[in-house]
Amino acid sequence: MTKIKICGIKTVEASKTVIEEEADYIGLVFVDGVKRKISIPQAKKITDYVKKIKNRPKIVGLFRNQKLEYVLKTIDYLNLDCIQLCGNEDKDFFDNIPIKIFKQIRIKNNEKKEFLANKTSDLLRENIGVLLDTYEKNSLGGTGTSFDWNLADGIAQRKNTFLAGGLNNNNIDLAIKTCSPWGIDVSSGVESNGEKNSKLITSFIRKIKSIN
């Protein structure tokens, strides 16, 4: 069964929908300058709610080039299950993180598939999960733009590898058919007017489950 991560959650209401539809991961963004950034107090409301639920989704905190001390304090205070690193963090940084890590790889359409495969393999070998996302200059992600999914064929189906970038209700079936990903990550594809939409979250998750 394809794993499902709904990213950029900012409200308890949205998290309730994710839980009700039995997604596997909830993503909370802590990166400065990103429109989906959530405050620590608001994140605490969400994590406190989610942690009370039996068979709940795992909570993932997103960070980019932030101080290790801040990341560790946030992990501890919110009792995060995993983190997603979206910057230039290296092995020295990874080695200090006490929970599961997913590392974002931003992909250009002229990327060499062999290079992408090797980069993914290197991370997975170190027990670092991977999130394959679209390269957009000066952007963390969540732009609603897809990359060439054929580049991910043979790579995305590896355990602990998410496919991201411009996924929505209209193209998710083709994305899954093209590269059979282990996991799917969505943010802008389940939003309307820049905010998470419970109906879109529900239909997106149900569509993935109907394909599996």
N, C-alpha and C positions, 0 to 999 in steps of 0.2 A: 504494500500500500504506500503510495506517494506521501511523504511527509509534507505538512503544510505550515508555513510560517506567515502570519499576518504582521507586517512591520509598521512602525510609526503610530502605534496605538497611543492615544492621549487621554482617553476617558474610561471610567469604569463601565459605562454603558457599552462602549465598543468591545471592551474585554469580555463582557457578559455574552455578547454574540459569538465571539471567537470560542468561548468555552462551550456554549450551547451547541455549536456546530462541530465541536470536537476536533478543532485544529490542534496541531502538535506544539507550536511555538507562538509566543507573543513577543514582538520586538519593541523595545523602548529606546528612543534616540536621545543621547546625551551630548551630541556634538554641537558646539557653538555655531551660530550663523545658519543653522538649518531650520527650515520652517516647521518641521515635525519635532523639533526639540521639545522635551518635556522637563518640567522642573522636578527637582528631587522630592518636594512635598507631594506633588501630584502623582509622581511615580510610586511613592509610598502608599498612597490610597489604592492604587491599582494592584501593587504586589500584595498588600495585606488582604485585599479581596480575593485575588486569585489563589493565594496560598491556602485559603480555607476550603477550597474546592477539592473534592476527591477526584482522582484521575484527571488532574488539571494539565493545561499546556505548560511547557517549560518557558521560563521568562529569560529573554535575551537582552542584554544591554549593549547598545551600539556606541562605540567610541572611535575617535580619529586623532592620532598624534597628541593625545593628552597625557599629562603627567601620570606616571605609574601610581603615585600616592593617591591621586584623585580617583583613579580607576579602582584601586583596591578598597578605598573607603566606600565607594558607591556599591561595589560588590557586597561588602560586608553589611552595610546599612540596609540595603534592599533585599539581601539574601538571594541574589541573582543565581540562576542555574547555569547560564552560559554567557559569554560575551562575543560580540562580533567586532573585529578590528578592521577599520576602513582606511587606515593611513599607511605610514611607512614603518610600522612596528616590526621589530626583528626578533631573532631567536632569544636574545637576552631579555627582551620584554616578555616574550611568551613564557619563558622559564619562571617568571615571577608570578604568573597568574594561577590561582589555585583551582579554577573551574574550567570547564570545556570551552575551547576557543574555536570560533569560525573566522577565517580570514577572507576578506573580500578581494577578489581578483577582477579588476576592471578591464573589459575586453573591447578592443577595436576590431572593426570588421576586416582589417587587413592583417590581423594577428595570425601568426603561424601556428597551425594546430599542434604540431609537434612540441613547440615551445610551451603552449598552454597545457598540454598533457603532462609534460615534465614538471612544470611548476606546480600543478595540482598534485602530482604523485609525491613530490618532495614534501609538501605540507601534510598530506594524508599519512605519509610514512612516519611523521613526527606526532601523529595523533592530533593534528590540527585540521578541523573541518574547513570546508571551502564554500564560498558563495560566489558564483559566476555572475557578474553584473556588467551592464553596458558602460563603456568609457564615455564620460562627458566631461570636458574640460571644466575645472573649477566646481565640480559637483560631486557630492557624496553618492548620489544615486536617487532613486525615486522620481526620475524625470519622466517616466512613462515611455521611454525609448528602448526598443529591443535591439539586440545584436543578432548576428547570423547564427541561429541555433545549430546549424550544421557543424559549426566549430566545436560545439559541446557534445556532439554525438560520439559515444564511446568514452566520454569523460564524465558527464553529468550523472550517469547512473551509478557511479561509485558511491559507496556508503559515506554518509556525512558530507555530501555535495549538494548544494542548493543551486537551482537555476533561478535567476532574477532578471529584472530589466524589462519594463514595458508589458508585463503580463496582465491580462484582463479576461473577462468572460468571453470575449470574441475570439481570442487567439490561444487560450490555454490548451484546448484540445490539440491544435496543430503543434504547439510546443512540446507537449507530452509525446505525441506521435513521432516527432522529429528526433528527440534525444532521450526519451524515457528517463527523466531525472529522478534521482533518489528523493529530492525534496524540491518544493516550489516556494518561492518567496515573493510576496506581493505587497505593494504599498499604494501607489497612486491608482492602480487598477481597481481598487475597491473604495475610491473616494468620489464624492461629488462636491463641487465648490471648495475643493481643498481640504475637506474633512471626511473622516471615515463614515461610510454609509452602511448601516446594518443590513439592508436588503442586498447590497452588492457583495458584502462579505459572505452572507448566507448563500447566495447563488453561486459565487466563485468556489466556495468550499464544496458545495453539493455537486457542482459540475465535475470537479476533480475526482470526487469519490465515485461518481457515476461512470467515469472512464476506467477506473482501476478494476 
